[in-house]
Amino acid sequence: MEAWIVIGLLVVAVIAFATEKISVDLVTLSLLCVLVMCGILKADRAFAGFGDRVIILLAAIFVIGAALRETGVLDLMGGFLAQTFGTQPRRLMAVMMAVVGGVSAFMNNTTVTAVFIGPVMGLTRKLRIPPSRLLMPLAFASLMGGTCTLIGTSTNVAVSGAITKLGLQPLRMFEFTGIGLVLMVTGILYMVFFGTRLVPERDKAAVMSGDAMRDYLAEVMVLPNSPLIGQAAFDSDFSALEFQVIKIRRDEQAIDAGPNLRFEEGDVVLVAGKVENLIRVKKIEGLDILEDVTLRSSGIDMRDAQVAEVVLTPRSGFVGRSLRENNFRQRTGLSVLALTRSDRALMHHMADEKLRAGDVLLLQGPSDRFRAYEEGNDMLVITQHQFSAETRRRGLMLLAAFVMAVICSSFEWVPDTVAFVLVAILAVVTGCIKLENAYTNIDWRLLILIGGMMAFGEAMKVSGAAQMTADFITGWLQPLGPFAVFAGFCLLTILLTQPMSNAAAALVVLPVALQAAASMGANQRAFAIGVMLSASASMLTPFEPSCILVYGPGKYRFSDFIKVGGGLTLVMLIVILAMVPVFWPLK
């Protein structure tokens, strides 16, 4: 009976993780409470995962990554890339992916992607190539780099902790670096020789003409005595400004722009246009951006404010709610002039539009407010920042300490948790990152997910659920041999990473895969590493945080990731199936 309860909870967990109607941390904690109330786990065992060394290790790595970003050390790498390596797109793609993958082998892939977006976009403008040519390879490289070391991605650390609880030795720092490097090199070669033909070239004509600015959606107000009053919507001064009129809001009613519709005083016009033209609107008599009109009526002077483009991160607290619900201006001190997203679909008045991860906003406000919210990991400013020499010096010292921690933990001179926690403490003590920003940059939802799912894996083992599920899967595939079972679990992991996070998918499949390996007398470690690598090798959809970050700036469509990432995922799977049994024989 207990086994069926656990299997039922597993199905509920997969559905809940896939739909994300309820936050994954709340789902995880609820599962643990049900396991305790059903008597399957004692309370101390259910919540023991939150005190595991893996949780502390991951928290320390999050802090170190944020500190290196805030001190500008990672920006140095991006700037070096932008200034050093040629103008030939294929060679540039190869070098960029190698650099990003190398950095991502030791840092959170989302952080690495966020840091390199600005320099890469600046480089595409300089070379007059569409950003879409390099941003998707950038995200893929950060994911592939994570397969090279234990700390390359949270999934690797989580799997190491989980197999320890299930009776195996933890993974070593560079235990799977060999196969990780093969995966990365193979992935880069695929992108350079095949993927580059499939990567879309958005706005190619605009880029070649030197007009590489993206289209934004903005609300412009027709002021009293405006020359626009009485002009037809499809034949007006907006056309001269190279704006496309999308919709008109009049007396709180939305009106579709038609050939016979004429502008009236007080109309709020939704237009699509370039940033430079939106800025010009602020200087044209009789027209103004709606947000500026609102600010002036409130007595706020924004003439000396900075205007910048930002991308909302997947962890942003603004995602899922509208600007109005967020009290965006009051809360941030920044005003939204315009926004853009890949599908350019706005279903509501801009203030009531639900924000999505990957949305690009054109914001106006004091520069210190941009910095504060970027440090809090809510948004990414798509510009290269200026850092003082002292800040960079502290960052380089922290980088040296981080390298020492990697070396010391690799040779087991110091436990890895102790080594990285000391570096995280050093980051705070030396002022590389403020203490409150250190806590903000820790992905607490992920830590709760990992800690809880490790306990869930134990519940699957003690209840017999893992044995039942393993017997079912091996009953179908065992006649074909251990390799077929191994391949089945790798494919299952890849499929589950589409609706679920990589870590969640790996931790769901892992106990079943290990039980199946034990039943066949196969090498459990090979199955564990196959599942772990498969979780990081799936690039079919843009749901991974690194892909979400480039989705808006690259103006991608969902089908672009299926077209480009589908082939790359297949290549990654083939490499895993071919190489893992070589490094860790299945029998």
N, C-alpha and C positions, 0 to 999 in steps of 0.2 A: 504493500500500500504506500509506504514512504517513497519508494522509487517512482511511482506514478505521480505523486504529489510534486516531487522535484522536477519530473519531466514536464508536468503541466506548468509549473512556475517558469521553466526554461522557455516554453513556447510563449508564455505571456511576456517574458523579458525580451525575447527577440522581436515580438510585435511592437512592444512599447519603445524599444530602442530604435526601431525602424521608423515609426511614425513621429516620434519626438513630441507627441502631444503633451506628455509629462516629462519634466526634466530627468535626465538619466540618473542623476544622483538621488532624486526622490524615489525613482523606480528601484534602484539598487538597495537603498535603506529599507524600503517596504518589503522587498524579497527577504532580506535578512530577518526582519521582524516575523514574517510568516514562518520561516524555517524554525525560529526559536519557539513560537507558539505551538507549532505542530510537533515539537519535541525531537526534530531531526538533528538540530545542533543546539548545544548549550550556549547561553548568551556570551560567555567568555570566548568561545571558539568562533562564534558568528562575527564578532567585532574585533577579533585578534588581528585581522589583516590590516587594520588602520594603524597598528603599531609596528608593522613589519618594516624592516630596514629599506625595502624597496620604496615605500612611500616617502621616507626621509630623503633618500637618494634623488628621487624625481623632483621633490620640492627644491632641493639644493641646486639641481641643474636648471630649473626654471629661473631661479634667482640669478645664477651666474650668466645665463643667456641674456636676461633683461639688462643686467649691469654692463655687459660688453656692448650691447646695442646703445645704451644711453651714453656711454663714454665715447662713442664714435669709432670704436675699433673695427667693427664690422663694416661701417661705412668706408673706412680706409680700403678694405678689400674690394668693395664695390667700385670705388673711384679708381683704384688701380686697374681693375678689369676694364673700365670704360675708357681709360686713357692709353692702354698699352697694346691691346690686341686688335690689330688690323681692321679692315673694312669689309672683308669677304664674309658674307653672312654665314656660310656653312662652317668656316674655320672659327668664326666668332661664337657660333652656337656650341661647337665642341669644347672650346676653351671655357666658355661661361659655365656649361654644364659640369665640366670637370672641377672647376673652382667651387661652384655652389655645392656639388656633391661632396667634395672634400671637407668643406666647412660643416655641412650637415651631418657628417659622420660623427661629429662630437657635440652638436647642438640641436636643439629642437627645430624640426624642419619648418614649422610655421614662422618662427622668429627669423630664420635664415631667408625665407621667401620675402618676408616683410622688409627686411633690410636691403635686399637686392633689387626690389621693384623700382625704387627711385632712380638709382644709377643706370639700370637697364633701360628704363623709359627715356632717360636723358640721352643715352647712347643711340637709341632708335631714332630720336629726333635729329641728332647730329648726322647720322648716316642716311637719313631719309628712308627708313624702312618701317613698315607698320609694326607697332608694339606687339601685335598678335603673333608675329613671327618668333619672338623670343620669350614672351611671358609664360606660355604653356610649357616649353622646354625647361624654363627656370623652375616652375613648380614640380615637374616630373623629376628633375635632378635632385631637388631637396628630398623627395621621397626615396629615391634610389640610394642616396648617400646614407640614409638612416639604416640601411641593411648592413653597413660595414663594421659597426662596433656595438658593444653592449649599450652605450649611452646615446647611440645615434637616434633612437626614437623611444618614446615611452612604452611602446608595445614590446620591445626587446627586454626592457627592464621588468615589465609586468610578467612576461613569460618566464624569465629567470626566477622571479619570486614564486610564481605558481608551481613550477616544476620542483622547486625546493620543498614546498609543502606537500607535494605528491611523492616525495621520496628520492628525487634525483639530485645530483650535484648542481649548484647554480652555474650559469653560463659565465665564462671568463671574458675579459674585456675584448680580446681580439680572437676569440675562438672561431668565429665565422667570418673573419675579415677576408679570407681568401675567396669564398664564394660571393661575398658582398661586392668585392672589387670586380669579379667576373660579371655579376649582375649589372653594375654601374657601367662598365666599359661596353658591354653588349647593348645596354639601353642607349648610351650615347651614340654608338655606331648606327643603331636602328633609326634614331631621330635624325642624324646627319644625312644618311643615305636614303631613307624611306619616309620617315616622319615629316621631314621638311617639305616633301611634296604634298602632304595632306594638311599641314598646318595652314589655317585660313589666313588670307591677307586682307584684313578689314581696312577700309579707307585707303586703299593703295593709291588711287588717283590723287586724293588729297595730300597724301604724304609726298608723292613725287613732285607735286607742284609747290611743296613747301608749306602747305596748309594742313598741318597734322593735328590740329586741335580737335578734341572730341566734341560731339554735339551734346549740349545740355538742355534739359527741360527747365524753363523758368516761367514765373508768373510776372507779367508786365502790366502796370496799371496805366490806363488812359486818363491823364489829368485834365482839369478844366482848360479850355482854349487850346487843346492839342490839335495840331493839323491833321491828326488821324481821324478826328470826329467826322463822320459822314463818308469816309472812304470805305470801299468794298473790301471785305476780308481777304479775298484772293488777289486783289490788285491795289496794294497799299504801300506805305512807306516801309512796312516790315519786309517786303520783298527786296527793297533796295538795301536793307541791312542784312540780307541773306538769312532771314528767319522764315521758318515754316510755321504757319498758324495752325495749331492743333485743335484748340477748343476755346470758347469764351465763357466766362462766368459773369452773368448779369443779374443783379437783384437776387443773389444767392442761388440762381438756377444755372445749370450747365447747358450750353448751347453748342451744338456742333457747327464748325465753321463751314458755311456754304457760300456759293457764288453770289447769292443775293443778300447776304447778311452784311450790314454796315455797322461800323464801330460807333459807340456812344460814350459820352463822358461817364467815367466811373467803371467802365468795363475792365475786367481782369482777364488778360489774354494769356493763355498757355502757349508758349512758343518753343521751338527747337532751334538752337543756334550755337555758334562758337563762343568760347569764353571771351575772346577779344571783342566780339560784337556786343556781348552782354555788358561788358565794362563801358562800351561806348554809349549804351542806352542811358547810363547814369548821368551822361553829360548832355543829352538831347532834351530840349525844352518840350514839355507836354507829355513826356513819357518817363517812367521810372520803374525800377524793380519793386514789386509789392513790399518786400521785406524792408527796403529802405524807407518807403513811405510810412510804414508802421513805426519804424524806429524814430523818424523825425517827429511824428505826432506824439511820441512819448518823451521828446526832448533829449534824445540820445544823439550825440555827434560821432559819426563813424568815418569822417573824412580821412583820418590818419591811420585807419585800421588796415591790417594786412589781409589780402585775399589769397586763399590757397585751396588746392584740391586735396581732398582726403578720401580714403577708402575705409568703410566700416569693416572691422575685423569680425570673424565668426564669434569671438568671445565678447563683443561689444554689448554693453547693457542697453544700448539704444535699439538693437535689432528686435523685430517682432512687434514694435509699437510705433505709432505715428509721431511726427514732430510735436504735435499738440499734446499727445499723451505723455511724451517725454519731458514736456515743458523745456524744450531744447534750448531756447535762447536764454531763459532765466537760469537754467541749470548749468550751462556751459559758458555763458558770456559770449557765444558765437552766434551769428545769424546765418541762416541758409539762404543763399541767393539762387541756387539752382541745384538740380540733381540729375544724374544720368544712371541708367542701368542698361544691360545688354539688350533687353527686349524693348526698351523705351516705352513700356506700358505703364501708364499712370491711370488707375481706375477712379481716383478721387481727387478732390482739391489737394494740393501738394501738402498742406499742413496735416491732412488726415490720411495720407498715404502711409501704409505700413512699411517701415524700413527693412531692408534685407541685408544680410552679410554680402559684401562685395559691391554694394551701392557706392557710387562716387558722388560726393557732395562738393559744391563750390561754397566755401564758407568765408565769412568776413568777421574779423575781430582782432583783439590784441594778440601779438605773437606768443606771449607767455601762456595764453589759454590753449593755443594749439599744442604747445609742448606738454602742458599738464595732462591733457587727455590722451596724447600719444604715449606718454610714460605709463598711463593707467591701462594701456592696451585696448582702448575703445576704438581708436582710429589710427590710420597710418597716413601721414602727410606725404604726398608724392613729390617731394623735393629733397635735395641733399642738404643736410643741416650743417651749420658751422659750429665747430667745437673748439674750445680754447686749448692751447698747448698743454696746460696743466691737466685738463680733463682727459686729454688723449694719453698723457704720460701715466696717469693713474690706471687708465684702461689697459695700456700695454703691460703694466706691472701685474694687473689682474689676469691678463691673458697668459703671462709667464707662469703665474701660480696655478692656473688651470692646466697648463701643459704638464707641470710638475705633478699635479694630482693624478692626471691620466697615467703618467709613467709609474708613479709610486703604487697606484692601485693595480696596474697591469702586472707588475713584478711581485705583487702581494706583500710589499714592504709595509703598507698601511691599508687597513680595510677601506674599500671604495667609499662607503658611506661617510666615514670619518674624513677622508681626503676631500671630498666635495663639499661637505658641510663646512669645513674650515675655510675653503675658498669662498663659499657664500657669505660666511661671517666677515671675511676680509673685505668683500665687496661692500658690505654695509659700513663697516668701521672706517674704511678709507674714503667714504663718500662717493663711491662709484654709483651707488643707488640709494635712495632714501628708504628707510625701513618700511614706511607705508606702501611705497611702490613695489618693494620686494614682495610683500604679502599680496598686493593686487595682481602681480604677474604670475603668481602660482595658480595653476589651473585646478582649483579645488574640486570641481565636478569630476575631472578625470581621476584625481586621487581617490575620491570616494568610490567611483566606478571600479577602479583597479582593486582597492582594498576589499570591497564587497564581493566582487566576482571571484577573488581568490578563495574566499570563504564558501562561495557557492560551488566552486570546483570541489572543495572538500566534502560538501553536502552530497554532491553527485556520486562521490566515491563511497562514502559510508552508507548511503541509502540503497546502493546497488543500481542507481539510475544510469551511471556511466557504463556499468557492465551490460545492462539491458540494451542500451543504445548501441554500444560497441558490437554486441552479438548480432543485432539486427543488420548493421552495416557490413560487418565481416561475413555474415551469412550470404549476402548478395555478391560481395567482391572477392572473398577468400579463394573461391575456386580458380580465380585468375592469378592468384599469387599475392605476396605481401606488397609488391610494387603497385599493383592495382589499388589496393586498400590505401596505401600511402598517397597515391595520386588522387584518389577520391577525397581524402581529407584536405589536401591542398586546394583542390578545386572548390570544395565546400566553403573553405575559409575565404577564398577570393569572392565567391558569390555573396557571402554574408557581409563582407566589408562594404558592399554597395549601399544597403540601407543602414548599416551600423558603423560605429567607429571601429578603427583597426584593432584597438586594444580589446574592445568588447567582443568582437568576432573571434579573435585569437583565444580569449579566455573562455568563451562558450565552447569552442571546438576542442580545446586542449585536453581536458580530462577524458573525453570520449576517445580521442585519438590515442592517448597513452594507454587506456584500458584495452583498446583494440590491439595495439602493438604487443602488450603483455600477453593477451590471449593467444596470439599467434607465435609467441616466442621471438618477436622482432625487436629491433633496437629502438627503445622508447625515445632516446635522445634524438635520433634521426627524425622521428615523427614530430617531436616538439619543435625542432629547428625548421622543418618543412612548413609546419603551421605558422610559425612566427614570421618566416620570410614571405610566405604567401600573403599574410595580412598587410605587408608593406608593398606588395608588388601589384596591387590592384589600382588601375588608373582609368577605369571605364567611365566613371562619372565625376562631375565636379563637386562632390560632396565633401571631399577631404579639405580641411581648413586651408592648406596651401593653395589648392586649386580655386577655392572660393575667393581668395585674395586677388588672384589675377583675372578672375572671371569678368569683373566690371571693367577694369582698365584695358583689358585685351579685347573687349567687346565680343566675347565668345558666345556661342550658342551651345545648348546642351549636346546637340548632335556632333559638335566639333570634338568633344572629349570621347564620345563613343568611336568616332572615326579614327582619331589619332591614338587615343589611349587603348582602344580595343586591341590593335595589333601589338602595341608595346606590352600590354598585359599578357598576351599569348606568348610573346617572346620570353618574358620574365618567368612564366610558368614552365616553359620548356627547359630553361636553364636550371631552375630549381629541381625539377624532376630528374634532370640529367646529372647534376653536380652533387646534390645532397647525398645520394647513395655512394658517391665516390669518396667524399670526406667522412661520412658516417655510414658504413655498410648496414643495410637493412637487417641482415642476419648475423 
